[in-house]
């Protein structure tokens, strides 16, 4: 089961315990990274481009429920959308 990632208007909520803040997320991604090596051979990632990303599962940290997460509206999402339309 895959779940959508939260957006500026939504957030995750555990349907069993109501948790809104702590989740373990398992995700698969394909990325292209630009690595910069110094003369000693140590590397540092300077740029990352995400080609694809899939959220495979989300586990609630509070009650340990797996895939019991839903997207709900953020409390201020309606007001923020209204303000953005006015500007």
MODELLER restraints for C-alpha pairs under 7 A, 6 or more apart:
rsr = mdl.restraints
at = mdl.atoms
rsr.add(forms.Gaussian(group=physical.xy_distance, feature=features.Distance(at['CA:1:A'], at['CA:56:A']), mean=6.46, stdev=0.5))
rsr.add(forms.Gaussian(group=physical.xy_distance, feature=features.Distance(at['CA:1:A'], at['CA:57:A']), mean=6.79, stdev=0.5))
rsr.add(forms.Gaussian(group=physical.xy_distance, feature=features.Distance(at['CA:2:A'], at['CA:55:A']), mean=5.69, stdev=0.5))
rsr.add(forms.Gaussian(group=physical.xy_distance, feature=features.Distance(at['CA:2:A'], at['CA:56:A']), mean=5.07, stdev=0.5))
rsr.add(forms.Gaussian(group=physical.xy_distance, feature=features.Distance(at['CA:2:A'], at['CA:57:A']), mean=6.24, stdev=0.5))
rsr.add(forms.Gaussian(group=physical.xy_distance, feature=features.Distance(at['CA:3:A'], at['CA:55:A']), mean=6.18, stdev=0.5))
rsr.add(forms.Gaussian(group=physical.xy_distance, feature=features.Distance(at['CA:6:A'], at['CA:12:A']), mean=6.36, stdev=0.5))
rsr.add(forms.Gaussian(group=physical.xy_distance, feature=features.Distance(at['CA:6:A'], at['CA:71:A']), mean=6.88, stdev=0.5))
rsr.add(forms.Gaussian(group=physical.xy_distance, feature=features.Distance(at['CA:9:A'], at['CA:73:A']), mean=5.84, stdev=0.5))
rsr.add(forms.Gaussian(group=physical.xy_distance, feature=features.Distance(at['CA:9:A'], at['CA:74:A']), mean=5.59, stdev=0.5))
rsr.add(forms.Gaussian(group=physical.xy_distance, feature=features.Distance(at['CA:9:A'], at['CA:77:A']), mean=4.85, stdev=0.5))
rsr.add(forms.Gaussian(group=physical.xy_distance, feature=features.Distance(at['CA:10:A'], at['CA:71:A']), mean=6.02, stdev=0.5))
rsr.add(forms.Gaussian(group=physical.xy_distance, feature=features.Distance(at['CA:10:A'], at['CA:72:A']), mean=5.35, stdev=0.5))
rsr.add(forms.Gaussian(group=physical.xy_distance, feature=features.Distance(at['CA:10:A'], at['CA:73:A']), mean=4.36, stdev=0.5))
rsr.add(forms.Gaussian(group=physical.xy_distance, feature=features.Distance(at['CA:10:A'], at['CA:74:A']), mean=5.04, stdev=0.5))
rsr.add(forms.Gaussian(group=physical.xy_distance, feature=features.Distance(at['CA:11:A'], at['CA:71:A']), mean=5.49, stdev=0.5))
rsr.add(forms.Gaussian(group=physical.xy_distance, feature=features.Distance(at['CA:11:A'], at['CA:72:A']), mean=5.51, stdev=0.5))
rsr.add(forms.Gaussian(group=physical.xy_distance, feature=features.Distance(at['CA:11:A'], at['CA:73:A']), mean=6.28, stdev=0.5))
rsr.add(forms.Gaussian(group=physical.xy_distance, feature=features.Distance(at['CA:11:A'], at['CA:74:A']), mean=5.97, stdev=0.5))
rsr.add(forms.Gaussian(group=physical.xy_distance, feature=features.Distance(at['CA:12:A'], at['CA:20:A']), mean=6.00, stdev=0.5))
rsr.add(forms.Gaussian(group=physical.xy_distance, feature=features.Distance(at['CA:12:A'], at['CA:69:A']), mean=6.19, stdev=0.5))
rsr.add(forms.Gaussian(group=physical.xy_distance, feature=features.Distance(at['CA:12:A'], at['CA:70:A']), mean=5.63, stdev=0.5))
rsr.add(forms.Gaussian(group=physical.xy_distance, feature=features.Distance(at['CA:12:A'], at['CA:71:A']), mean=4.79, stdev=0.5))
rsr.add(forms.Gaussian(group=physical.xy_distance, feature=features.Distance(at['CA:12:A'], at['CA:72:A']), mean=6.20, stdev=0.5))
rsr.add(forms.Gaussian(group=physical.xy_distance, feature=features.Distance(at['CA:13:A'], at['CA:19:A']), mean=5.60, stdev=0.5))
rsr.add(forms.Gaussian(group=physical.xy_distance, feature=features.Distance(at['CA:13:A'], at['CA:20:A']), mean=4.77, stdev=0.5))
rsr.add(forms.Gaussian(group=physical.xy_distance, feature=features.Distance(at['CA:13:A'], at['CA:69:A']), mean=5.47, stdev=0.5))
rsr.add(forms.Gaussian(group=physical.xy_distance, feature=features.Distance(at['CA:13:A'], at['CA:70:A']), mean=5.45, stdev=0.5))
rsr.add(forms.Gaussian(group=physical.xy_distance, feature=features.Distance(at['CA:13:A'], at['CA:71:A']), mean=6.33, stdev=0.5))
rsr.add(forms.Gaussian(group=physical.xy_distance, feature=features.Distance(at['CA:13:A'], at['CA:72:A']), mean=6.63, stdev=0.5))
rsr.add(forms.Gaussian(group=physical.xy_distance, feature=features.Distance(at['CA:14:A'], at['CA:20:A']), mean=6.75, stdev=0.5))
rsr.add(forms.Gaussian(group=physical.xy_distance, feature=features.Distance(at['CA:14:A'], at['CA:60:A']), mean=6.47, stdev=0.5))
rsr.add(forms.Gaussian(group=physical.xy_distance, feature=features.Distance(at['CA:14:A'], at['CA:68:A']), mean=5.74, stdev=0.5))
rsr.add(forms.Gaussian(group=physical.xy_distance, feature=features.Distance(at['CA:14:A'], at['CA:69:A']), mean=4.45, stdev=0.5))
rsr.add(forms.Gaussian(group=physical.xy_distance, feature=features.Distance(at['CA:14:A'], at['CA:70:A']), mean=6.42, stdev=0.5))
rsr.add(forms.Gaussian(group=physical.xy_distance, feature=features.Distance(at['CA:15:A'], at['CA:68:A']), mean=5.64, stdev=0.5))
rsr.add(forms.Gaussian(group=physical.xy_distance, feature=features.Distance(at['CA:15:A'], at['CA:69:A']), mean=5.81, stdev=0.5))
rsr.add(forms.Gaussian(group=physical.xy_distance, feature=features.Distance(at['CA:15:A'], at['CA:70:A']), mean=6.65, stdev=0.5))
rsr.add(forms.Gaussian(group=physical.xy_distance, feature=features.Distance(at['CA:16:A'], at['CA:68:A']), mean=6.87, stdev=0.5))
rsr.add(forms.Gaussian(group=physical.xy_distance, feature=features.Distance(at['CA:17:A'], at['CA:63:A']), mean=6.61, stdev=0.5))
rsr.add(forms.Gaussian(group=physical.xy_distance, feature=features.Distance(at['CA:19:A'], at['CA:62:A']), mean=6.82, stdev=0.5))
rsr.add(forms.Gaussian(group=physical.xy_distance, feature=features.Distance(at['CA:22:A'], at['CA:60:A']), mean=6.42, stdev=0.5))
rsr.add(forms.Gaussian(group=physical.xy_distance, feature=features.Distance(at['CA:22:A'], at['CA:61:A']), mean=5.38, stdev=0.5))
rsr.add(forms.Gaussian(group=physical.xy_distance, feature=features.Distance(at['CA:23:A'], at['CA:58:A']), mean=6.36, stdev=0.5))
rsr.add(forms.Gaussian(group=physical.xy_distance, feature=features.Distance(at['CA:23:A'], at['CA:59:A']), mean=5.50, stdev=0.5))
rsr.add(forms.Gaussian(group=physical.xy_distance, feature=features.Distance(at['CA:23:A'], at['CA:60:A']), mean=4.72, stdev=0.5))
rsr.add(forms.Gaussian(group=physical.xy_distance, feature=features.Distance(at['CA:23:A'], at['CA:61:A']), mean=5.13, stdev=0.5))
rsr.add(forms.Gaussian(group=physical.xy_distance, feature=features.Distance(at['CA:24:A'], at['CA:58:A']), mean=5.70, stdev=0.5))
rsr.add(forms.Gaussian(group=physical.xy_distance, feature=features.Distance(at['CA:24:A'], at['CA:59:A']), mean=5.01, stdev=0.5))
rsr.add(forms.Gaussian(group=physical.xy_distance, feature=features.Distance(at['CA:24:A'], at['CA:60:A']), mean=6.45, stdev=0.5))
rsr.add(forms.Gaussian(group=physical.xy_distance, feature=features.Distance(at['CA:24:A'], at['CA:61:A']), mean=6.46, stdev=0.5))
rsr.add(forms.Gaussian(group=physical.xy_distance, feature=features.Distance(at['CA:25:A'], at['CA:57:A']), mean=5.93, stdev=0.5))
rsr.add(forms.Gaussian(group=physical.xy_distance, feature=features.Distance(at['CA:25:A'], at['CA:58:A']), mean=4.62, stdev=0.5))
rsr.add(forms.Gaussian(group=physical.xy_distance, feature=features.Distance(at['CA:25:A'], at['CA:59:A']), mean=6.45, stdev=0.5))
rsr.add(forms.Gaussian(group=physical.xy_distance, feature=features.Distance(at['CA:26:A'], at['CA:55:A']), mean=6.15, stdev=0.5))
rsr.add(forms.Gaussian(group=physical.xy_distance, feature=features.Distance(at['CA:26:A'], at['CA:56:A']), mean=5.45, stdev=0.5))
rsr.add(forms.Gaussian(group=physical.xy_distance, feature=features.Distance(at['CA:26:A'], at['CA:57:A']), mean=5.23, stdev=0.5))
rsr.add(forms.Gaussian(group=physical.xy_distance, feature=features.Distance(at['CA:26:A'], at['CA:58:A']), mean=6.42, stdev=0.5))
rsr.add(forms.Gaussian(group=physical.xy_distance, feature=features.Distance(at['CA:27:A'], at['CA:53:A']), mean=6.97, stdev=0.5))
rsr.add(forms.Gaussian(group=physical.xy_distance, feature=features.Distance(at['CA:27:A'], at['CA:54:A']), mean=5.54, stdev=0.5))
rsr.add(forms.Gaussian(group=physical.xy_distance, feature=features.Distance(at['CA:27:A'], at['CA:55:A']), mean=4.38, stdev=0.5))
rsr.add(forms.Gaussian(group=physical.xy_distance, feature=features.Distance(at['CA:27:A'], at['CA:56:A']), mean=5.21, stdev=0.5))
rsr.add(forms.Gaussian(group=physical.xy_distance, feature=features.Distance(at['CA:28:A'], at['CA:53:A']), mean=5.69, stdev=0.5))
rsr.add(forms.Gaussian(group=physical.xy_distance, feature=features.Distance(at['CA:28:A'], at['CA:54:A']), mean=5.25, stdev=0.5))
rsr.add(forms.Gaussian(group=physical.xy_distance, feature=features.Distance(at['CA:28:A'], at['CA:55:A']), mean=6.57, stdev=0.5))
rsr.add(forms.Gaussian(group=physical.xy_distance, feature=features.Distance(at['CA:28:A'], at['CA:56:A']), mean=7.00, stdev=0.5))
rsr.add(forms.Gaussian(group=physical.xy_distance, feature=features.Distance(at['CA:29:A'], at['CA:52:A']), mean=5.44, stdev=0.5))
rsr.add(forms.Gaussian(group=physical.xy_distance, feature=features.Distance(at['CA:29:A'], at['CA:53:A']), mean=4.19, stdev=0.5))
rsr.add(forms.Gaussian(group=physical.xy_distance, feature=features.Distance(at['CA:29:A'], at['CA:54:A']), mean=6.31, stdev=0.5))
rsr.add(forms.Gaussian(group=physical.xy_distance, feature=features.Distance(at['CA:30:A'], at['CA:50:A']), mean=6.18, stdev=0.5))
rsr.add(forms.Gaussian(group=physical.xy_distance, feature=features.Distance(at['CA:30:A'], at['CA:51:A']), mean=5.38, stdev=0.5))
rsr.add(forms.Gaussian(group=physical.xy_distance, feature=features.Distance(at['CA:30:A'], at['CA:52:A']), mean=5.25, stdev=0.5))
rsr.add(forms.Gaussian(group=physical.xy_distance, feature=features.Distance(at['CA:30:A'], at['CA:53:A']), mean=6.53, stdev=0.5))
rsr.add(forms.Gaussian(group=physical.xy_distance, feature=features.Distance(at['CA:31:A'], at['CA:48:A']), mean=6.66, stdev=0.5))
rsr.add(forms.Gaussian(group=physical.xy_distance, feature=features.Distance(at['CA:31:A'], at['CA:49:A']), mean=5.54, stdev=0.5))
rsr.add(forms.Gaussian(group=physical.xy_distance, feature=features.Distance(at['CA:31:A'], at['CA:50:A']), mean=4.48, stdev=0.5))
rsr.add(forms.Gaussian(group=physical.xy_distance, feature=features.Distance(at['CA:31:A'], at['CA:51:A']), mean=5.33, stdev=0.5))
rsr.add(forms.Gaussian(group=physical.xy_distance, feature=features.Distance(at['CA:32:A'], at['CA:48:A']), mean=5.82, stdev=0.5))
rsr.add(forms.Gaussian(group=physical.xy_distance, feature=features.Distance(at['CA:32:A'], at['CA:49:A']), mean=5.15, stdev=0.5))
rsr.add(forms.Gaussian(group=physical.xy_distance, feature=features.Distance(at['CA:32:A'], at['CA:50:A']), mean=6.56, stdev=0.5))
rsr.add(forms.Gaussian(group=physical.xy_distance, feature=features.Distance(at['CA:33:A'], at['CA:45:A']), mean=6.52, stdev=0.5))
rsr.add(forms.Gaussian(group=physical.xy_distance, feature=features.Distance(at['CA:33:A'], at['CA:47:A']), mean=5.62, stdev=0.5))
rsr.add(forms.Gaussian(group=physical.xy_distance, feature=features.Distance(at['CA:33:A'], at['CA:48:A']), mean=4.50, stdev=0.5))
rsr.add(forms.Gaussian(group=physical.xy_distance, feature=features.Distance(at['CA:33:A'], at['CA:49:A']), mean=6.34, stdev=0.5))
rsr.add(forms.Gaussian(group=physical.xy_distance, feature=features.Distance(at['CA:34:A'], at['CA:45:A']), mean=5.87, stdev=0.5))
rsr.add(forms.Gaussian(group=physical.xy_distance, feature=features.Distance(at['CA:34:A'], at['CA:46:A']), mean=5.70, stdev=0.5))
rsr.add(forms.Gaussian(group=physical.xy_distance, feature=features.Distance(at['CA:34:A'], at['CA:47:A']), mean=5.04, stdev=0.5))
rsr.add(forms.Gaussian(group=physical.xy_distance, feature=features.Distance(at['CA:34:A'], at['CA:48:A']), mean=6.49, stdev=0.5))
rsr.add(forms.Gaussian(group=physical.xy_distance, feature=features.Distance(at['CA:35:A'], at['CA:43:A']), mean=6.19, stdev=0.5))
rsr.add(forms.Gaussian(group=physical.xy_distance, feature=features.Distance(at['CA:35:A'], at['CA:44:A']), mean=5.61, stdev=0.5))
rsr.add(forms.Gaussian(group=physical.xy_distance, feature=features.Distance(at['CA:35:A'], at['CA:45:A']), mean=4.62, stdev=0.5))
rsr.add(forms.Gaussian(group=physical.xy_distance, feature=features.Distance(at['CA:35:A'], at['CA:46:A']), mean=6.00, stdev=0.5))
rsr.add(forms.Gaussian(group=physical.xy_distance, feature=features.Distance(at['CA:36:A'], at['CA:43:A']), mean=5.44, stdev=0.5))
rsr.add(forms.Gaussian(group=physical.xy_distance, feature=features.Distance(at['CA:36:A'], at['CA:44:A']), mean=5.33, stdev=0.5))
rsr.add(forms.Gaussian(group=physical.xy_distance, feature=features.Distance(at['CA:36:A'], at['CA:45:A']), mean=6.36, stdev=0.5))
rsr.add(forms.Gaussian(group=physical.xy_distance, feature=features.Distance(at['CA:36:A'], at['CA:46:A']), mean=6.63, stdev=0.5))
rsr.add(forms.Gaussian(group=physical.xy_distance, feature=features.Distance(at['CA:37:A'], at['CA:43:A']), mean=4.27, stdev=0.5))
rsr.add(forms.Gaussian(group=physical.xy_distance, feature=features.Distance(at['CA:37:A'], at['CA:44:A']), mean=6.51, stdev=0.5))
rsr.add(forms.Gaussian(group=physical.xy_distance, feature=features.Distance(at['CA:57:A'], at['CA:67:A']), mean=5.95, stdev=0.5))
rsr.add(forms.Gaussian(group=physical.xy_distance, feature=features.Distance(at['CA:58:A'], at['CA:66:A']), mean=6.08, stdev=0.5))
rsr.add(forms.Gaussian(group=physical.xy_distance, feature=features.Distance(at['CA:58:A'], at['CA:67:A']), mean=5.48, stdev=0.5))
rsr.add(forms.Gaussian(group=physical.xy_distance, feature=features.Distance(at['CA:58:A'], at['CA:69:A']), mean=6.88, stdev=0.5))
rsr.add(forms.Gaussian(group=physical.xy_distance, feature=features.Distance(at['CA:59:A'], at['CA:65:A']), mean=5.58, stdev=0.5))
rsr.add(forms.Gaussian(group=physical.xy_distance, feature=features.Distance(at['CA:59:A'], at['CA:66:A']), mean=4.39, stdev=0.5))
rsr.add(forms.Gaussian(group=physical.xy_distance, feature=features.Distance(at['CA:59:A'], at['CA:67:A']), mean=6.16, stdev=0.5))
rsr.add(forms.Gaussian(group=physical.xy_distance, feature=features.Distance(at['CA:60:A'], at['CA:66:A']), mean=6.55, stdev=0.5))
